[in-house]
């Protein structure tokens, strides 16, 4: 199987898909598929199902992310019905970051969302996110897994060795845009373990985060341990494309 690059789209917070289309156009020859977040970092964005449909209309493959934080059972069924109408059939189900406005809806869990999607349509492919810890049995039954972002190749390889599964597994790789971005991420996710030397480099070289992410992608490919990566380029997708275009 070809090493897969799943690129995350930066979804719009306004009713304008111009920026989405530019990301798809720029990364289209590099990415095997696109992941569309769902109200990521607790902000309202255009529906991930609608953006996934836009990706497909431009000739790309899409994975719509849906979180349990923002919907009840009726809302999930609405989204699955909309997805079926649009021909969107791949989903990543996640718990969701803390909302910036309002409270978390507690009707659903990732596990119950997977069960609901499979009951809705046997043609749906559903994935789950995995932390760097032992996988529970129900996550092992997902169609694919996205492993949390890590800046340590050794940590990812140890996790992979300890969690043998027969479904595609994609390792998370994130571009750090600045030293401030790295510091915010480390504060929000204490176990993410960003190397101090990378944080220092980010203060001196605006391309350090892009280069580190691209190097991590290539190391993961060469390890043979993963089926691909989930790459989060944030606003640096042009730089990522120019670095990886001739190497993947």
C-alpha positions in Angstrom: 0.0 0.0 0.0 1.3 3.5 -0.9 2.2 5.7 2.0 -0.8 8.0 2.4 -0.7 11.8 3.1 -3.9 13.0 4.7 -3.8 16.8 4.8 -6.0 18.7 7.2 -8.0 21.6 5.8 -8.3 24.8 7.7 -12.1 25.2 7.7 -13.7 28.6 7.2 -15.2 30.5 10.1 -17.1 32.7 7.6 -19.6 31.7 4.8 -16.9 31.8 2.2 -15.1 28.7 0.7 -12.5 30.6 -1.3 -9.7 29.8 1.2 -10.8 26.1 1.4 -10.6 25.9 -2.4 -7.2 27.4 -2.5 -5.9 24.8 0.1 -7.4 22.0 -2.0 -5.9 23.3 -5.2 -2.4 23.8 -3.6 -2.2 20.5 -1.9 -4.3 18.5 -4.4 -1.3 16.8 -6.2 0.4 16.0 -2.8 -2.5 14.8 -0.7 -4.1 11.4 -1.1 -7.1 12.7 0.9 -8.2 15.7 3.0 -9.5 15.7 6.6 -12.0 18.5 7.5 -12.1 19.4 11.2 -15.4 20.0 13.0 -15.6 23.3 14.9 -11.9 22.8 15.8 -10.5 24.5 18.9 -14.0 25.3 20.0 -14.9 27.8 17.2 -17.9 27.6 14.9 -16.9 26.7 11.3 -18.7 25.7 8.1 -20.0 22.2 8.4 -17.3 19.6 7.9 -19.7 17.6 5.8 -20.3 20.5 3.5 -16.6 21.2 3.1 -16.0 17.4 2.5 -18.5 17.7 -0.3 -16.6 20.7 -1.7 -13.4 18.6 -1.7 -15.1 15.9 -3.6 -16.5 18.3 -6.1 -12.9 19.4 -6.8 -11.8 15.8 -7.5 -10.3 15.1 -4.0 -11.1 12.4 -1.4 -12.4 13.6 1.9 -12.8 12.5 5.5 -15.3 14.5 7.5 -14.5 14.9 11.2 -17.5 15.0 13.6 -17.2 15.6 17.3 -19.4 14.4 20.1 -19.1 17.7 21.9 -21.5 19.7 19.7 -24.3 17.3 18.8 -27.0 15.0 20.3 -28.3 11.8 18.6 -30.7 13.7 16.4 -27.9 16.1 15.3 -25.7 13.1 14.4 -28.4 11.5 12.4 -29.0 14.7 10.5 -25.3 14.9 9.7 -25.2 11.3 8.5 -28.3 11.8 6.4 -26.7 15.0 4.9 -23.4 13.1 4.3 -25.2 10.3 2.5 -27.1 12.8 0.3 -23.7 14.4 -0.6 -21.9 11.1 -1.2 -19.6 11.7 1.8 -18.8 8.3 3.3 -15.6 8.6 5.4 -15.7 10.0 8.9 -13.3 10.6 11.8 -15.2 10.7 15.1 -13.6 12.6 18.0 -14.4 13.8 21.5 -13.8 17.5 20.7 -11.8 20.3 22.3 -13.3 22.4 25.1 -15.8 24.8 23.6 -15.1 28.6 23.7 -18.8 29.4 23.8 -21.6 27.4 25.5 -21.4 24.0 27.2 -20.4 20.5 26.0 -23.3 18.3 24.8 -23.1 14.9 26.6 -25.6 12.8 24.7 -22.9 11.0 22.6 -19.6 9.4 22.9 -17.2 8.5 20.1 -18.0 4.9 20.6 -21.8 5.5 20.3 -21.2 7.6 17.2 -19.3 4.8 15.5 -22.1 2.4 16.4 -24.7 4.8 15.0 -22.9 5.4 11.8 -22.5 1.7 11.1 -26.2 1.1 11.8 -27.1 3.9 9.5 -25.1 2.6 6.5 -22.7 -0.4 6.0 -20.9 1.6 3.3 -19.7 4.3 5.8 -16.0 4.0 6.8 -15.5 5.3 10.3 -12.3 6.1 12.1 -11.3 7.1 15.7 -8.5 9.1 17.2 -5.9 7.4 19.5 -3.6 8.8 22.1 -0.2 7.4 22.9 -1.6 4.8 25.3 -3.1 1.3 25.0 -6.0 1.0 22.6 -9.3 -0.1 24.0 -11.0 -3.0 22.2 -13.7 -0.8 20.6 -11.2 1.5 18.9 -9.4 -1.6 17.5 -12.6 -2.3 15.6 -12.6 1.1 13.8 -11.9 1.1 10.1 -8.8 3.4 10.5 -7.0 5.2 13.3 -5.5 8.7 13.6 -2.7 8.8 16.2 -2.3 12.0 18.2 0.3 14.5 17.0 3.8 13.8 18.4 7.2 15.3 17.7 8.9 12.2 18.8 9.5 9.4 16.2 10.6 7.0 19.0 7.3 7.6 20.9 5.2 6.9 17.9 7.2 3.8 17.0 6.9 2.5 20.6 3.1 3.0 20.5 2.9 1.2 17.1 4.8 -1.7 18.4 2.6 -2.0 21.5 -0.6 -1.6 19.6 -0.8 -4.1 16.7 -3.9 -3.6 14.6 -4.9 -4.7 11.1 -6.5 -1.4 10.0 -4.7 1.7 8.5 -3.0 3.8 11.1 -2.0 7.4 10.4 0.5 9.3 12.7 -0.2 12.9 13.5 2.3 15.5 12.3 1.8 19.3 12.9 3.5 22.3 11.5 4.4 24.8 14.3 4.0 28.2 12.9 5.9 30.1 15.6 7.3 29.9 19.0 4.1 31.3 20.4 2.1 28.6 18.6 4.4 25.9 20.1 3.9 27.4 23.6 0.1 27.6 23.3 0.0 24.0 22.1 2.3 22.7 24.9 0.1 24.5 27.5 -3.1 23.1 26.0 -1.8 19.5 25.6 0.8 18.9 28.4 1.9 15.4 27.1 2.7 16.6 23.6 6.4 17.0 24.5 7.7 19.6 22.0 11.5 19.5 21.9 13.0 22.7 23.5 15.5 23.0 20.7 12.6 23.2 18.1 10.9 25.9 20.2 14.2 27.9 20.2 14.6 27.5 16.4 11.1 28.7 15.9 12.1 32.0 17.5 14.9 32.5 15.0 13.7 30.8 11.7 10.1 31.1 10.4 10.6 28.0 8.4 11.8 25.8 11.3 8.3 24.4 11.9 7.7 23.5 8.3 11.1 21.8 7.9 10.7 19.8 11.2 7.2 18.6 10.1 8.4 17.6 6.6 11.4 15.7 8.1 9.0 13.9 10.5 6.8 12.9 7.6 9.7 11.4 5.7 11.0 9.6 8.8 7.6 8.1 9.4 7.4 7.0 5.8 10.8 5.4 5.9 10.1 3.6 9.2 7.5 1.4 7.4 5.5 1.4 10.7 2.5 3.5 9.6 0.2 3.5 6.6 0.5 7.3 6.3 0.4 10.6 8.2 -2.3 13.0 9.2 -0.5 16.3 8.4 -1.8 19.5 9.9 -0.1 22.3 8.0 -2.2 25.1 9.5 -1.6 28.3 7.5 1.7 27.1 6.1 0.3 24.7 3.5 2.0 26.5 0.6 5.4 26.0 2.3 4.6 22.4 3.1 3.6 21.7 -0.5 6.8 23.2 -1.9 9.0 21.1 0.5 7.3 17.8 0.0 6.2 18.0 -3.6 9.3 16.1 -5.0 9.9 13.8 -2.1 6.6 11.9 -1.6 
